Amino acid sequence: MLKSKQIKAARALLGWSQQKLADSSGVSIASIRRIECQMNYPKAHTDTLVKIENGFFHAGITFTNDASGEGVAIKRENSKGIT
């Protein structure tokens, strides 16, 4: 499950505002604000978090949640335009 700090970090990597994330994910900006401020975060619906993750995925963001911790990465194109 995504963490609020991962969402903030992914937005920072992309230079996205909360509004841009809302537009890209189909989630209300109010929900994004609540999740990022960790208000009602445990109550955030799984489908809301999936929509947010999908919005980031289409922009080239990947998330990790494993034994080494939570992370965020952005795919970069190589010199031939292939990721």
PDB file of N, CA, C and O in Angstrom:
ATOM      1  N   MET A   1       0.840  -1.177   0.000  1.00  0.00           N
ATOM      2  CA  MET A   1       0.000   0.000   0.000  1.00  0.00           C
ATOM      3  C   MET A   1       0.886   1.242   0.000  1.00  0.00           C
ATOM      4  O   MET A   1       1.886   1.293   0.716  1.00  0.00           O
ATOM      5  N   LEU A   2       0.527   2.227  -0.789  1.00  0.00           N
ATOM      6  CA  LEU A   2       1.274   3.470  -0.865  1.00  0.00           C
ATOM      7  C   LEU A   2       1.258   4.207   0.471  1.00  0.00           C
ATOM      8  O   LEU A   2       0.281   4.158   1.218  1.00  0.00           O
ATOM      9  N   LYS A   3       2.349   4.881   0.745  1.00  0.00           N
ATOM     10  CA  LYS A   3       2.467   5.723   1.933  1.00  0.00           C
ATOM     11  C   LYS A   3       2.377   7.182   1.488  1.00  0.00           C
ATOM     12  O   LYS A   3       2.706   7.515   0.350  1.00  0.00           O
ATOM     13  N   SER A   4       1.931   8.039   2.388  1.00  0.00           N
ATOM     14  CA  SER A   4       1.790   9.453   2.034  1.00  0.00           C
ATOM     15  C   SER A   4       3.129  10.055   1.618  1.00  0.00           C
ATOM     16  O   SER A   4       3.175  10.892   0.717  1.00  0.00           O
ATOM     17  N   LYS A   5       4.217   9.641   2.262  1.00  0.00           N
ATOM     18  CA  LYS A   5       5.523  10.199   1.892  1.00  0.00           C
ATOM     19  C   LYS A   5       5.938   9.761   0.492  1.00  0.00           C
ATOM     20  O   LYS A   5       6.654  10.495  -0.188  1.00  0.00           O
ATOM     21  N   GLN A   6       5.508   8.584   0.045  1.00  0.00           N
ATOM     22  CA  GLN A   6       5.798   8.141  -1.314  1.00  0.00           C
ATOM     23  C   GLN A   6       5.025   8.981  -2.327  1.00  0.00           C
ATOM     24  O   GLN A   6       5.553   9.325  -3.385  1.00  0.00           O
ATOM     25  N   ILE A   7       3.801   9.303  -2.008  1.00  0.00           N
ATOM     26  CA  ILE A   7       2.979  10.114  -2.907  1.00  0.00           C
ATOM     27  C   ILE A   7       3.599  11.496  -3.054  1.00  0.00           C
ATOM     28  O   ILE A   7       3.708  12.015  -4.165  1.00  0.00           O
ATOM     29  N   LYS A   8       4.005  12.095  -1.934  1.00  0.00           N
ATOM     30  CA  LYS A   8       4.645  13.412  -1.980  1.00  0.00           C
ATOM     31  C   LYS A   8       5.951  13.356  -2.772  1.00  0.00           C
ATOM     32  O   LYS A   8       6.238  14.247  -3.572  1.00  0.00           O
ATOM     33  N   ALA A   9       6.735  12.310  -2.546  1.00  0.00           N
ATOM     34  CA  ALA A   9       8.019  12.175  -3.250  1.00  0.00           C
ATOM     35  C   ALA A   9       7.804  11.991  -4.752  1.00  0.00           C
ATOM     36  O   ALA A   9       8.537  12.566  -5.557  1.00  0.00           O
ATOM     37  N   ALA A  10       6.820  11.207  -5.127  1.00  0.00           N
ATOM     38  CA  ALA A  10       6.535  10.984  -6.552  1.00  0.00           C
ATOM     39  C   ALA A  10       6.099  12.283  -7.215  1.00  0.00           C
ATOM     40  O   ALA A  10       6.508  12.580  -8.338  1.00  0.00           O
ATOM     41  N   ARG A  11       5.270  13.054  -6.522  1.00  0.00           N
ATOM     42  CA  ARG A  11       4.861  14.349  -7.082  1.00  0.00           C
ATOM     43  C   ARG A  11       6.069  15.251  -7.266  1.00  0.00           C
ATOM     44  O   ARG A  11       6.180  15.957  -8.268  1.00  0.00           O
ATOM     45  N   ALA A  12       6.971  15.226  -6.297  1.00  0.00           N
ATOM     46  CA  ALA A  12       8.175  16.064  -6.385  1.00  0.00           C
ATOM     47  C   ALA A  12       9.052  15.639  -7.562  1.00  0.00           C
ATOM     48  O   ALA A  12       9.576  16.491  -8.279  1.00  0.00           O
ATOM     49  N   LEU A  13       9.216  14.338  -7.766  1.00  0.00           N
ATOM     50  CA  LEU A  13      10.022  13.857  -8.891  1.00  0.00           C
ATOM     51  C   LEU A  13       9.466  14.334 -10.226  1.00  0.00           C
ATOM     52  O   LEU A  13      10.218  14.653 -11.146  1.00  0.00           O
ATOM     53  N   LEU A  14       8.161  14.379 -10.319  1.00  0.00           N
ATOM     54  CA  LEU A  14       7.514  14.783 -11.570  1.00  0.00           C
ATOM     55  C   LEU A  14       7.283  16.287 -11.665  1.00  0.00           C
ATOM     56  O   LEU A  14       6.989  16.808 -12.741  1.00  0.00           O
ATOM     57  N   GLY A  15       7.417  16.980 -10.542  1.00  0.00           N
ATOM     58  CA  GLY A  15       7.105  18.406 -10.527  1.00  0.00           C
ATOM     59  C   GLY A  15       5.608  18.662 -10.601  1.00  0.00           C
ATOM     60  O   GLY A  15       5.165  19.692 -11.111  1.00  0.00           O
ATOM     61  N   TRP A  16       4.825  17.702 -10.079  1.00  0.00           N
ATOM     62  CA  TRP A  16       3.367  17.792 -10.145  1.00  0.00           C
ATOM     63  C   TRP A  16       2.801  18.490  -8.918  1.00  0.00           C
ATOM     64  O   TRP A  16       3.309  18.332  -7.808  1.00  0.00           O
ATOM     65  N   SER A  17       1.757  19.253  -9.128  1.00  0.00           N
ATOM     66  CA  SER A  17       0.961  19.806  -8.035  1.00  0.00           C
ATOM     67  C   SER A  17      -0.043  18.741  -7.590  1.00  0.00           C
ATOM     68  O   SER A  17      -0.214  17.714  -8.247  1.00  0.00           O
ATOM     69  N   GLN A  18      -0.695  19.005  -6.474  1.00  0.00           N
ATOM     70  CA  GLN A  18      -1.759  18.098  -6.055  1.00  0.00           C
ATOM     71  C   GLN A  18      -2.871  18.069  -7.090  1.00  0.00           C
ATOM     72  O   GLN A  18      -3.490  17.029  -7.312  1.00  0.00           O
ATOM     73  N   GLN A  19      -3.126  19.213  -7.728  1.00  0.00           N
ATOM     74  CA  GLN A  19      -4.176  19.276  -8.756  1.00  0.00           C
ATOM     75  C   GLN A  19      -3.815  18.400  -9.952  1.00  0.00           C
ATOM     76  O   GLN A  19      -4.677  17.702 -10.486  1.00  0.00           O
ATOM     77  N   LYS A  20      -2.561  18.426 -10.376  1.00  0.00           N
ATOM     78  CA  LYS A  20      -2.128  17.592 -11.508  1.00  0.00           C
ATOM     79  C   LYS A  20      -2.306  16.118 -11.172  1.00  0.00           C
ATOM     80  O   LYS A  20      -2.758  15.342 -12.013  1.00  0.00           O
ATOM     81  N   LEU A  21      -1.954  15.723  -9.941  1.00  0.00           N
ATOM     82  CA  LEU A  21      -2.160  14.329  -9.532  1.00  0.00           C
ATOM     83  C   LEU A  21      -3.645  13.991  -9.522  1.00  0.00           C
ATOM     84  O   LEU A  21      -4.042  12.913  -9.964  1.00  0.00           O
ATOM     85  N   ALA A  22      -4.458  14.898  -9.024  1.00  0.00           N
ATOM     86  CA  ALA A  22      -5.907  14.664  -9.013  1.00  0.00           C
ATOM     87  C   ALA A  22      -6.427  14.467 -10.437  1.00  0.00           C
ATOM     88  O   ALA A  22      -7.211  13.555 -10.698  1.00  0.00           O
ATOM     89  N   ASP A  23      -5.990  15.321 -11.345  1.00  0.00           N
ATOM     90  CA  ASP A  23      -6.419  15.213 -12.740  1.00  0.00           C
ATOM     91  C   ASP A  23      -5.938  13.913 -13.379  1.00  0.00           C
ATOM     92  O   ASP A  23      -6.673  13.288 -14.144  1.00  0.00           O
ATOM     93  N   SER A  24      -4.715  13.508 -13.071  1.00  0.00           N
ATOM     94  CA  SER A  24      -4.124  12.314 -13.686  1.00  0.00           C
ATOM     95  C   SER A  24      -4.680  11.012 -13.124  1.00  0.00           C
ATOM     96  O   SER A  24      -4.691   9.987 -13.805  1.00  0.00           O
ATOM     97  N   SER A  25      -5.138  11.061 -11.886  1.00  0.00           N
ATOM     98  CA  SER A  25      -5.591   9.828 -11.240  1.00  0.00           C
ATOM     99  C   SER A  25      -7.106   9.701 -11.156  1.00  0.00           C
ATOM    100  O   SER A  25      -7.625   8.614 -10.904  1.00  0.00           O
ATOM    101  N   GLY A  26      -7.814  10.798 -11.363  1.00  0.00           N
ATOM    102  CA  GLY A  26      -9.270  10.747 -11.231  1.00  0.00           C
ATOM    103  C   GLY A  26      -9.725  10.731  -9.783  1.00  0.00           C
ATOM    104  O   GLY A  26     -10.838  10.301  -9.480  1.00  0.00           O
ATOM    105  N   VAL A  27      -8.862  11.203  -8.887  1.00  0.00           N
ATOM    106  CA  VAL A  27      -9.168  11.276  -7.459  1.00  0.00           C
ATOM    107  C   VAL A  27      -9.333  12.750  -7.108  1.00  0.00           C
ATOM    108  O   VAL A  27      -8.618  13.594  -7.647  1.00  0.00           O
ATOM    109  N   SER A  28     -10.252  13.067  -6.223  1.00  0.00           N
ATOM    110  CA  SER A  28     -10.470  14.472  -5.879  1.00  0.00           C
ATOM    111  C   SER A  28      -9.240  15.055  -5.184  1.00  0.00           C
ATOM    112  O   SER A  28      -8.505  14.355  -4.488  1.00  0.00           O
ATOM    113  N   ILE A  29      -9.041  16.345  -5.392  1.00  0.00           N
ATOM    114  CA  ILE A  29      -7.917  17.010  -4.750  1.00  0.00           C
ATOM    115  C   ILE A  29      -8.077  16.989  -3.231  1.00  0.00           C
ATOM    116  O   ILE A  29      -7.083  16.945  -2.506  1.00  0.00           O
ATOM    117  N   ALA A  30      -9.300  17.018  -2.753  1.00  0.00           N
ATOM    118  CA  ALA A  30      -9.535  16.935  -1.308  1.00  0.00           C
ATOM    119  C   ALA A  30      -9.031  15.605  -0.756  1.00  0.00           C
ATOM    120  O   ALA A  30      -8.443  15.562   0.325  1.00  0.00           O
ATOM    121  N   SER A  31      -9.258  14.529  -1.491  1.00  0.00           N
ATOM    122  CA  SER A  31      -8.764  13.209  -1.057  1.00  0.00           C
ATOM    123  C   SER A  31      -7.247  13.176  -1.065  1.00  0.00           C
ATOM    124  O   SER A  31      -6.633  12.638  -0.144  1.00  0.00           O
ATOM    125  N   ILE A  32      -6.639  13.744  -2.091  1.00  0.00           N
ATOM    126  CA  ILE A  32      -5.175  13.788  -2.170  1.00  0.00           C
ATOM    127  C   ILE A  32      -4.619  14.549  -0.973  1.00  0.00           C
ATOM    128  O   ILE A  32      -3.669  14.102  -0.331  1.00  0.00           O
ATOM    129  N   ARG A  33      -5.215  15.699  -0.677  1.00  0.00           N
ATOM    130  CA  ARG A  33      -4.757  16.499   0.470  1.00  0.00           C
ATOM    131  C   ARG A  33      -4.872  15.714   1.769  1.00  0.00           C
ATOM    132  O   ARG A  33      -3.944  15.711   2.578  1.00  0.00           O
ATOM    133  N   ARG A  34      -6.003  15.050   1.973  1.00  0.00           N
ATOM    134  CA  ARG A  34      -6.196  14.274   3.206  1.00  0.00           C
ATOM    135  C   ARG A  34      -5.167  13.157   3.322  1.00  0.00           C
ATOM    136  O   ARG A  34      -4.596  12.939   4.391  1.00  0.00           O
ATOM    137  N   ILE A  35      -4.937  12.461   2.236  1.00  0.00           N
ATOM    138  CA  ILE A  35      -3.984  11.352   2.254  1.00  0.00           C
ATOM    139  C   ILE A  35      -2.573  11.871   2.518  1.00  0.00           C
ATOM    140  O   ILE A  35      -1.840  11.291   3.318  1.00  0.00           O
ATOM    141  N   GLU A  36      -2.189  12.957   1.852  1.00  0.00           N
ATOM    142  CA  GLU A  36      -0.842  13.491   2.041  1.00  0.00           C
ATOM    143  C   GLU A  36      -0.635  14.052   3.444  1.00  0.00           C
ATOM    144  O   GLU A  36       0.480  14.027   3.964  1.00  0.00           O
ATOM    145  N   CYS A  37      -1.691  14.554   4.051  1.00  0.00           N
ATOM    146  CA  CYS A  37      -1.588  15.071   5.425  1.00  0.00           C
ATOM    147  C   CYS A  37      -1.799  13.961   6.448  1.00  0.00           C
ATOM    148  O   CYS A  37      -1.747  14.200   7.655  1.00  0.00           O
ATOM    149  N   GLN A  38      -2.033  12.772   5.968  1.00  0.00           N
ATOM    150  CA  GLN A  38      -2.278  11.573   6.766  1.00  0.00           C
ATOM    151  C   GLN A  38      -3.564  11.660   7.575  1.00  0.00           C
ATOM    152  O   GLN A  38      -3.751  10.918   8.539  1.00  0.00           O
ATOM    153  N   MET A  39      -4.452  12.575   7.178  1.00  0.00           N
ATOM    154  CA  MET A  39      -5.778  12.619   7.784  1.00  0.00           C
ATOM    155  C   MET A  39      -6.606  11.527   7.113  1.00  0.00           C
ATOM    156  O   MET A  39      -6.706  11.491   5.886  1.00  0.00           O
ATOM    157  N   ASN A  40      -7.177  10.669   7.878  1.00  0.00           N
ATOM    158  CA  ASN A  40      -7.990   9.560   7.359  1.00  0.00           C
ATOM    159  C   ASN A  40      -7.172   8.603   6.505  1.00  0.00           C
ATOM    160  O   ASN A  40      -7.740   7.803   5.761  1.00  0.00           O
ATOM    161  N   TYR A  41      -5.847   8.672   6.598  1.00  0.00           N
ATOM    162  CA  TYR A  41      -5.049   7.797   5.748  1.00  0.00           C
ATOM    163  C   TYR A  41      -5.385   6.332   5.951  1.00  0.00           C
ATOM    164  O   TYR A  41      -5.537   5.611   4.965  1.00  0.00           O
ATOM    165  N   PRO A  42      -5.511   5.851   7.200  1.00  0.00           N
ATOM    166  CA  PRO A  42      -5.866   4.433   7.355  1.00  0.00           C
ATOM    167  C   PRO A  42      -7.223   4.093   6.758  1.00  0.00           C
ATOM    168  O   PRO A  42      -7.499   2.938   6.431  1.00  0.00           O
ATOM    169  N   LYS A  43      -8.071   5.113   6.619  1.00  0.00           N
ATOM    170  CA  LYS A  43      -9.398   4.878   6.063  1.00  0.00           C
ATOM    171  C   LYS A  43      -9.449   5.092   4.555  1.00  0.00           C
ATOM    172  O   LYS A  43     -10.493   4.903   3.932  1.00  0.00           O
ATOM    173  N   ALA A  44      -8.313   5.487   3.968  1.00  0.00           N
ATOM    174  CA  ALA A  44      -8.294   5.697   2.516  1.00  0.00           C
ATOM    175  C   ALA A  44      -8.681   4.394   1.823  1.00  0.00           C
ATOM    176  O   ALA A  44      -8.137   3.330   2.120  1.00  0.00           O
ATOM    177  N   HIS A  45      -9.598   4.493   0.926  1.00  0.00           N
ATOM    178  CA  HIS A  45     -10.061   3.315   0.215  1.00  0.00           C
ATOM    179  C   HIS A  45      -8.956   2.769  -0.681  1.00  0.00           C
ATOM    180  O   HIS A  45      -8.223   3.525  -1.319  1.00  0.00           O
ATOM    181  N   THR A  46      -8.851   1.469  -0.717  1.00  0.00           N
ATOM    182  CA  THR A  46      -7.843   0.823  -1.546  1.00  0.00           C
ATOM    183  C   THR A  46      -7.975   1.252  -2.995  1.00  0.00           C
ATOM    184  O   THR A  46      -6.967   1.461  -3.670  1.00  0.00           O
ATOM    185  N   ASP A  47      -9.204   1.387  -3.487  1.00  0.00           N
ATOM    186  CA  ASP A  47      -9.372   1.782  -4.891  1.00  0.00           C
ATOM    187  C   ASP A  47      -8.862   3.201  -5.138  1.00  0.00           C
ATOM    188  O   ASP A  47      -8.402   3.498  -6.241  1.00  0.00           O
ATOM    189  N   THR A  48      -8.930   4.077  -4.149  1.00  0.00           N
ATOM    190  CA  THR A  48      -8.385   5.429  -4.280  1.00  0.00           C
ATOM    191  C   THR A  48      -6.872   5.370  -4.425  1.00  0.00           C
ATOM    192  O   THR A  48      -6.297   6.048  -5.277  1.00  0.00           O
ATOM    193  N   LEU A  49      -6.230   4.558  -3.592  1.00  0.00           N
ATOM    194  CA  LEU A  49      -4.769   4.424  -3.659  1.00  0.00           C
ATOM    195  C   LEU A  49      -4.336   3.769  -4.965  1.00  0.00           C
ATOM    196  O   LEU A  49      -3.287   4.110  -5.510  1.00  0.00           O
ATOM    197  N   VAL A  50      -5.124   2.844  -5.463  1.00  0.00           N
ATOM    198  CA  VAL A  50      -4.817   2.205  -6.745  1.00  0.00           C
ATOM    199  C   VAL A  50      -4.915   3.233  -7.876  1.00  0.00           C
ATOM    200  O   VAL A  50      -4.074   3.243  -8.775  1.00  0.00           O
ATOM    201  N   LYS A  51      -5.926   4.089  -7.838  1.00  0.00           N
ATOM    202  CA  LYS A  51      -6.064   5.131  -8.857  1.00  0.00           C
ATOM    203  C   LYS A  51      -4.857   6.072  -8.836  1.00  0.00           C
ATOM    204  O   LYS A  51      -4.333   6.445  -9.885  1.00  0.00           O
ATOM    205  N   ILE A  52      -4.426   6.448  -7.638  1.00  0.00           N
ATOM    206  CA  ILE A  52      -3.259   7.327  -7.507  1.00  0.00           C
ATOM    207  C   ILE A  52      -2.026   6.631  -8.059  1.00  0.00           C
ATOM    208  O   ILE A  52      -1.258   7.227  -8.815  1.00  0.00           O
ATOM    209  N   GLU A  53      -1.835   5.371  -7.685  1.00  0.00           N
ATOM    210  CA  GLU A  53      -0.671   4.621  -8.173  1.00  0.00           C
ATOM    211  C   GLU A  53      -0.704   4.497  -9.695  1.00  0.00           C
ATOM    212  O   GLU A  53       0.333   4.629 -10.346  1.00  0.00           O
ATOM    213  N   ASN A  54      -1.869   4.249 -10.263  1.00  0.00           N
ATOM    214  CA  ASN A  54      -1.992   4.140 -11.720  1.00  0.00           C
ATOM    215  C   ASN A  54      -1.691   5.468 -12.410  1.00  0.00           C
ATOM    216  O   ASN A  54      -1.066   5.490 -13.471  1.00  0.00           O
ATOM    217  N   GLY A  55      -2.129   6.569 -11.815  1.00  0.00           N
ATOM    218  CA  GLY A  55      -1.824   7.883 -12.379  1.00  0.00           C
ATOM    219  C   GLY A  55      -0.323   8.111 -12.443  1.00  0.00           C
ATOM    220  O   GLY A  55       0.191   8.639 -13.429  1.00  0.00           O
ATOM    221  N   PHE A  56       0.375   7.711 -11.388  1.00  0.00           N
ATOM    222  CA  PHE A  56       1.832   7.836 -11.379  1.00  0.00           C
ATOM    223  C   PHE A  56       2.493   6.846 -12.334  1.00  0.00           C
ATOM    224  O   PHE A  56       3.476   7.185 -12.993  1.00  0.00           O
ATOM    225  N   PHE A  57       1.967   5.632 -12.413  1.00  0.00           N
ATOM    226  CA  PHE A  57       2.543   4.601 -13.273  1.00  0.00           C
ATOM    227  C   PHE A  57       2.589   5.082 -14.724  1.00  0.00           C
ATOM    228  O   PHE A  57       3.581   4.877 -15.423  1.00  0.00           O
ATOM    229  N   HIS A  58       1.517   5.717 -15.164  1.00  0.00           N
ATOM    230  CA  HIS A  58       1.455   6.196 -16.548  1.00  0.00           C
ATOM    231  C   HIS A  58       2.431   7.344 -16.809  1.00  0.00           C
ATOM    232  O   HIS A  58       2.736   7.663 -17.958  1.00  0.00           O
ATOM    233  N   ALA A  59       2.917   7.958 -15.729  1.00  0.00           N
ATOM    234  CA  ALA A  59       3.914   9.025 -15.858  1.00  0.00           C
ATOM    235  C   ALA A  59       5.334   8.487 -15.654  1.00  0.00           C
ATOM    236  O   ALA A  59       6.295   9.256 -15.663  1.00  0.00           O
ATOM    237  N   GLY A  60       5.467   7.167 -15.469  1.00  0.00           N
ATOM    238  CA  GLY A  60       6.787   6.555 -15.353  1.00  0.00           C
ATOM    239  C   GLY A  60       7.303   6.367 -13.939  1.00  0.00           C
ATOM    240  O   GLY A  60       8.489   6.102 -13.743  1.00  0.00           O
ATOM    241  N   ILE A  61       6.433   6.501 -12.955  1.00  0.00           N
ATOM    242  CA  ILE A  61       6.837   6.331 -11.560  1.00  0.00           C
ATOM    243  C   ILE A  61       6.601   4.893 -11.123  1.00  0.00           C
ATOM    244  O   ILE A  61       5.580   4.288 -11.448  1.00  0.00           O
ATOM    245  N   THR A  62       7.565   4.357 -10.381  1.00  0.00           N
ATOM    246  CA  THR A  62       7.394   3.046  -9.758  1.00  0.00           C
ATOM    247  C   THR A  62       7.608   3.188  -8.258  1.00  0.00           C
ATOM    248  O   THR A  62       8.346   4.063  -7.807  1.00  0.00           O
ATOM    249  N   PHE A  63       6.968   2.336  -7.503  1.00  0.00           N
ATOM    250  CA  PHE A  63       7.055   2.343  -6.049  1.00  0.00           C
ATOM    251  C   PHE A  63       7.609   1.017  -5.565  1.00  0.00           C
ATOM    252  O   PHE A  63       7.373  -0.027  -6.173  1.00  0.00           O
ATOM    253  N   THR A  64       8.346   1.066  -4.465  1.00  0.00           N
ATOM    254  CA  THR A  64       8.828  -0.155  -3.828  1.00  0.00           C
ATOM    255  C   THR A  64       8.402  -0.153  -2.365  1.00  0.00           C
ATOM    256  O   THR A  64       8.414   0.880  -1.696  1.00  0.00           O
ATOM    257  N   ASN A  65       8.037  -1.297  -1.901  1.00  0.00           N
ATOM    258  CA  ASN A  65       7.711  -1.534  -0.497  1.00  0.00           C
ATOM    259  C   ASN A  65       8.245  -2.923  -0.178  1.00  0.00           C
ATOM    260  O   ASN A  65       7.552  -3.924  -0.360  1.00  0.00           O
ATOM    261  N   ASP A  66       9.476  -2.971   0.296  1.00  0.00           N
ATOM    262  CA  ASP A  66      10.071  -4.261   0.582  1.00  0.00           C
ATOM    263  C   ASP A  66      10.897  -4.190   1.859  1.00  0.00           C
ATOM    264  O   ASP A  66      10.799  -3.219   2.609  1.00  0.00           O
ATOM    265  N   ALA A  67      11.692  -5.189   2.103  1.00  0.00           N
ATOM    266  CA  ALA A  67      12.477  -5.268   3.335  1.00  0.00           C
ATOM    267  C   ALA A  67      13.438  -4.086   3.492  1.00  0.00           C
ATOM    268  O   ALA A  67      13.794  -3.721   4.613  1.00  0.00           O
ATOM    269  N   SER A  68      13.854  -3.493   2.381  1.00  0.00           N
ATOM    270  CA  SER A  68      14.780  -2.361   2.463  1.00  0.00           C
ATOM    271  C   SER A  68      14.049  -1.036   2.705  1.00  0.00           C
ATOM    272  O   SER A  68      14.690  -0.008   2.924  1.00  0.00           O
ATOM    273  N   GLY A  69      12.727  -1.055   2.668  1.00  0.00           N
ATOM    274  CA  GLY A  69      11.945   0.140   2.939  1.00  0.00           C
ATOM    275  C   GLY A  69      11.069   0.546   1.775  1.00  0.00           C
ATOM    276  O   GLY A  69      10.945  -0.166   0.779  1.00  0.00           O
ATOM    277  N   GLU A  70      10.460   1.720   1.931  1.00  0.00           N
ATOM    278  CA  GLU A  70       9.595   2.253   0.879  1.00  0.00           C
ATOM    279  C   GLU A  70      10.411   3.183  -0.007  1.00  0.00           C
ATOM    280  O   GLU A  70      11.284   3.910   0.466  1.00  0.00           O
ATOM    281  N   GLY A  71      10.110   3.146  -1.299  1.00  0.00           N
ATOM    282  CA  GLY A  71      10.846   3.999  -2.223  1.00  0.00           C
ATOM    283  C   GLY A  71      10.009   4.443  -3.397  1.00  0.00           C
ATOM    284  O   GLY A  71       8.889   3.981  -3.612  1.00  0.00           O
ATOM    285  N   VAL A  72      10.592   5.359  -4.151  1.00  0.00           N
ATOM    286  CA  VAL A  72       9.966   5.918  -5.351  1.00  0.00           C
ATOM    287  C   VAL A  72      11.058   6.066  -6.397  1.00  0.00           C
ATOM    288  O   VAL A  72      12.167   6.495  -6.082  1.00  0.00           O
ATOM    289  N   ALA A  73      10.755   5.715  -7.633  1.00  0.00           N
ATOM    290  CA  ALA A  73      11.719   5.875  -8.720  1.00  0.00           C
ATOM    291  C   ALA A  73      10.982   6.333  -9.969  1.00  0.00           C
ATOM    292  O   ALA A  73       9.786   6.092 -10.132  1.00  0.00           O
ATOM    293  N   ILE A  74      11.719   6.995 -10.839  1.00  0.00           N
ATOM    294  CA  ILE A  74      11.160   7.415 -12.115  1.00  0.00           C
ATOM    295  C   ILE A  74      11.975   6.766 -13.220  1.00  0.00           C
ATOM    296  O   ILE A  74      13.205   6.755 -13.175  1.00  0.00           O
ATOM    297  N   LYS A  75      11.282   6.228 -14.207  1.00  0.00           N
ATOM    298  CA  LYS A  75      11.964   5.620 -15.347  1.00  0.00           C
ATOM    299  C   LYS A  75      12.570   6.725 -16.190  1.00  0.00           C
ATOM    300  O   LYS A  75      11.923   7.739 -16.451  1.00  0.00           O
ATOM    301  N   ARG A  76      13.777   6.538 -16.605  1.00  0.00           N
ATOM    302  CA  ARG A  76      14.453   7.498 -17.481  1.00  0.00           C
ATOM    303  C   ARG A  76      14.681   6.847 -18.825  1.00  0.00           C
ATOM    304  O   ARG A  76      14.975   5.654 -18.903  1.00  0.00           O
ATOM    305  N   GLU A  77      14.547   7.630 -19.888  1.00  0.00           N
ATOM    306  CA  GLU A  77      14.803   7.116 -21.216  1.00  0.00           C
ATOM    307  C   GLU A  77      16.310   7.085 -21.447  1.00  0.00           C
ATOM    308  O   GLU A  77      17.037   7.977 -21.011  1.00  0.00           O
ATOM    309  N   ASN A  78      16.765   6.046 -22.138  1.00  0.00           N
ATOM    310  CA  ASN A  78      18.185   6.031 -22.498  1.00  0.00           C
ATOM    311  C   ASN A  78      18.392   6.886 -23.747  1.00  0.00           C
ATOM    312  O   ASN A  78      17.444   7.504 -24.229  1.00  0.00           O
ATOM    313  N   SER A  79      19.566   6.930 -24.256  1.00  0.00           N
ATOM    314  CA  SER A  79      19.872   7.823 -25.378  1.00  0.00           C
ATOM    315  C   SER A  79      19.087   7.496 -26.651  1.00  0.00           C
ATOM    316  O   SER A  79      18.967   8.341 -27.538  1.00  0.00           O
ATOM    317  N   LYS A  80      18.554   6.278 -26.747  1.00  0.00           N
ATOM    318  CA  LYS A  80      17.772   5.891 -27.928  1.00  0.00           C
ATOM    319  C   LYS A  80      16.265   6.028 -27.676  1.00  0.00           C
ATOM    320  O   LYS A  80      15.452   5.623 -28.506  1.00  0.00           O
ATOM    321  N   GLY A  81      15.904   6.602 -26.526  1.00  0.00           N
ATOM    322  CA  GLY A  81      14.491   6.810 -26.231  1.00  0.00           C
ATOM    323  C   GLY A  81      13.801   5.566 -25.712  1.00  0.00           C
ATOM    324  O   GLY A  81      12.571   5.515 -25.679  1.00  0.00           O
ATOM    325  N   ILE A  82      14.561   4.565 -25.307  1.00  0.00           N
ATOM    326  CA  ILE A  82      13.985   3.321 -24.814  1.00  0.00           C
ATOM    327  C   ILE A  82      14.172   3.276 -23.314  1.00  0.00           C
ATOM    328  O   ILE A  82      15.262   3.547 -22.811  1.00  0.00           O
ATOM    329  N   THR A  83      13.093   2.926 -22.581  1.00  0.00           N
ATOM    330  CA  THR A  83      13.194   2.836 -21.136  1.00  0.00           C
ATOM    331  C   THR A  83      13.520   1.436 -20.692  1.00  0.00           C
ATOM    332  O   THR A  83      13.642   1.181 -19.494  1.00  0.00           O
TER     333      THR A  83
END
